[in-house]
């Protein structure tokens, strides 16, 4: 499933709206290190791969920008373990 994910660098957030529900991934950026602090998907739209798509978008953005990533959020840490193709981004 494909989602319209937007990156708001000023808010340090990746976000999408699915069936009227706002879903987000928040991060901090310090010295080219993206720390993923929160991934949120409302229960009404859980189980559709939204958090995974948000995390992938964040990882791809980090790679494009030359950043490393600290997955401080439990979901992002678990996602990174399941996607070794992004292991090179770990800070």
NORNOR-V635228 format. One line per field, one symbol per residue. phi: phi as a letter, one per 40 degrees, with the letter a starting at -180 (. if undefined). psi: psi as a letter, one per 30 degrees, with the letter a starting at -180 (. if undefined). burial: + if it has 16 or more other C-alpha atoms within 10 Angstrom, else -. A space follows every 10 residues. Layout:
phi->???
psi->???
burial->???
This chain:
phi->.bbccbbbcc cfabaabbfg bcbabbabbb fgbcbcbabb bddcbcgbgc cccccccccc cccccgcbbb cccdcccccc ccbccbdccc c
psi->kkkikkkjee fikkllkkhg kkklkklljk hgjjjjfkkk jkefglggge eeeeeeeeee eeeefgllkj ifkeeeeeee efiffgfffk .
burial->----+-+--- --++++++-- --++++++-- --++++++++ +---+----+ +++++++++- -+----++++ +-+-+++-++ -----+--+- -
